[in-house]
Amino acid sequence: MKSVRLDNVSKMFGTAKGVEHVAIDVKPGEFFTFLGPSGCGKTTTLRMIAGFYYPTKGKIFFDNRDVTTLQPNKRNIGMVFQNYALFPHMTVFENIAFGLEVRKLSKSVIKEKVERAQKLVHLDKYGNRKINELSGGQQQRVALARALVIEPDILLLDEPLSNLDAKLREETRLEIKRLQVELGVTTIYVTHDQTEAMTMSDRIMVMKEGVVQQIGSPQEIYNKPANHFVASFIGESNMLEGEVTEIRGTAVKVKVDSDLHVEGVLDTEADQPKLEVGKKVKLSIRPEAIFEGQGPNQLHGTIQLVEFTGVSINYLVKVGSSILKVMIINKGNQILKRGDSISLYVPEKGVYFINE
Amino acid sequence: MNTNQTASQQESRWSRLTQSKYFIYILISPLFLVLLAYVIYPFYQTFIQSVVGTEGAGIGNYKRFFSLESTANLEALWTSIYISVISVITCAIVGVTMAFLIERYEFPGRKILSILVLVPMALPPLVGVLSFTFLYGESGIIPRSLQALFNLESVPFSLKGITGVIVVHTFTMYTYFYLTASAAIKGLDPSLEEAATSLGSGRIRIWVKVILPMLTPAMVASSLLVFMIAMASYTAPLMFGVERTMTMQIYLSRTNGNLDMAATQSTILSIVSISFLIMMRWYQGRRNFQNQSKGISVHRTELRTPFMKYLSMFLSFIGVIILMLPILVLVLISFSVDGEWTIQIIPPAYTLDHYIALFTDERTWRPIWNSLQMSFVATIGNILFGVAAAYAMIRTRFKGKALLDILIMIPWALPGTVVAVNLIAAFSEPSVFSFNQVLIGTFWILPLAYFVRHLPLIFRSTSAALMQMDQSVEEAARSLGANWWYTFRRVVVPMAFSGILAGTLLAMVQGLGEFVASILIYSTSTMPLSVAIFQKMYAFQFGTACAYGVLQILLIIFVLFISQKLTNGKAGAVI
């Protein structure tokens, strides 16, 4: 268990930008996730922590040790690759034993440790299997066992679930989280899947085009997105832009268009934009923050599209010239049809003002 | 404490060195050094000899080459090009037709034909030409039996001269077209044709607009390849007595002691070959049709009418006979008593003696043992160089990669005759690269020639294996604490093993059959197998010559079989 600190790390590929000014402090035992669309620099950052790339600028510390240019094999990390990178010419046992053999442990110790690791990932009977005789999920677990058996200071996971089918993905997600909690190893996880990030992480770093957008707990990221990108990348959101018409303490009134006025409350604890009457402002309203019926921020609109998912009824509602996504939890309510009119309201805390 | 400190200091200095971005150049410099010593330097020496010569420096030799007064050289250049162009055309016709028949139609005899179609690859160049002269030459079995059958005055036809060379080229080189064309046809997505049909195209339009354009890259690549190999061909002109080709002219100039001219001719032939190589690399770089759909199923048209069935059966039978005859005749003659076969259609007396002698008679065994030794030495060198070069090429980044690639491929493009002339020019005198020894006339010159000629084989097969291997596997080993060398030993080599072995076997077998360079540089104490075959042939000891040939063929078939297994049927990639 070690902490990981990235001190203003940047990486250039030739003249192309990789990542810029990443500064994070991962606490011992923390589950920390890099989240972002492909090409956002999350894997680059992970590979610098692993030692496969060296930063162009900045430094990397494990606890207080500067490892910026330390070779990957000297870092005592466990890494799980997107395609697992298992050794195809070795058996399951030999794959898991590889790291222990490198560490020159005795045969009996290796056997004991590998068997324990196999049990940990429920592959006790598979020691003699070749890698190509395993299913995707089993390969994934071998990769995990191989990374964990060396008792790494830091566990690095590079999109480990992206090659699994939906059902298996959920199962393995729980499995990884269980192992991480049980072993308490500092874990850095790379994904583009917001569900994975939200459900597993203690903290998330959202990245876009090599630049860090926001670092925070899943709740903070979801409820208090730092900007437009974060709000729309994590979960669904109605992004509106309007003009501030009135400020009373923390209460703010915004005119989106002539038919759509919204009133919200500034969050004094979060990083909020500076508002002035007459200035433009962006705000985000989550679909599930809009309710059917009468209440504050009363809206009236016509239904454009209806989707029934079982858990919820999703509507696209045209209000004035804007179109809002609305999600109503299915409690047996009557499902409206396209063209019906609907009355909606948004509680004031459902309106969140965002930067830029 | 103190020792600890210096140790850690040393380690940090070492790790600073290994992490420097210039460290890679220290690692690859031996590769460039080998290429400099045994490819560039000999080439340069030949060039120098051609311009400096015995009569003072100048381009006199080149003037003489292109002079219109004595046109022997120009004629040779013209004949070489002429033979090569015709060879490309005939090989293309035979190879592509075979590929289409076998890949697209289902008929009785298809299976056996699809295996035997690669038989010509199992014939070493010299042995192949040999069996053709036995079969179709002036006193060959086929012309003579036809003469006897129809009571003719003289033989109705026989292979000789340029026609002979072209027939042999067609037989031995159509496989290059066959392999690339059948791979391309296999890769043709049937849904493309279906799409064209659904859009209203007829068969002819589909051929012209869809199939042929998709095959063009494969055709161009094989044309360049066959042209290059035909230009380098030496054995066929030698056996059919066509003296006016470039390779023969080099050989003759050399045996006549006109070394400057030999050097000049070599240089000119090298330039032609290398420019073709560069054209090929350039073309390979820009061709590529990727199939979009996965899991292509080839559908073969079945021949339904009884007439077509019998016709196809008959034609496949003829095909099988033509393909098998060269080997069968070698086997037959290998049992014949030396000196008995004169005017009869087939040898009159048979014996097992030649095969027994191969392994019991010291003098008959000697050339086999020589070739085994020399080929082994050369192959060891090829493994070391090939694996290191492939790893550097695929896994590391450095400036000069394209140069390394071209330099490794050059020996493959150079005719064996030229390689020999270059080595003679470089190592008739002591040089740094031969550790101040004269190599000509020693044991070492032949392994060196084999090493140079087969330089690309292991390099290419290993590169192919490494390319298929995901780099993250190596990174996984590093992340588990293995250092570079441990990773290389435990992960890279085992995973690339099949590729390395396939190339190794091929290099070994090519070394055992090498004739073209050997004939120019062997010495009597180190006579290799193929030169022995050639000499037995001229001493009318046909039986022994063919027994040697059969042995070579068996070795080659064995190796092809193994490498086919190792590379999952992608042996074509190695060649």
Interface residues (C-beta under 8 A of the other chain):
Chain A: A50 G51 F52 Y54 T69 Q71 P72 N73 K74 R75 N76 I77 G78 M79 F81 Q82 N83 A85 L86 F87 P88 H89 F98 G99 V102 R103 A143 R146 A147 I150 L156
Chain B: S15 Q19 D470 S472 V473 E475 A476 A477 R478 S479 L480 G481 A482 N483 Y486 R490 V491 P494 M495 F497
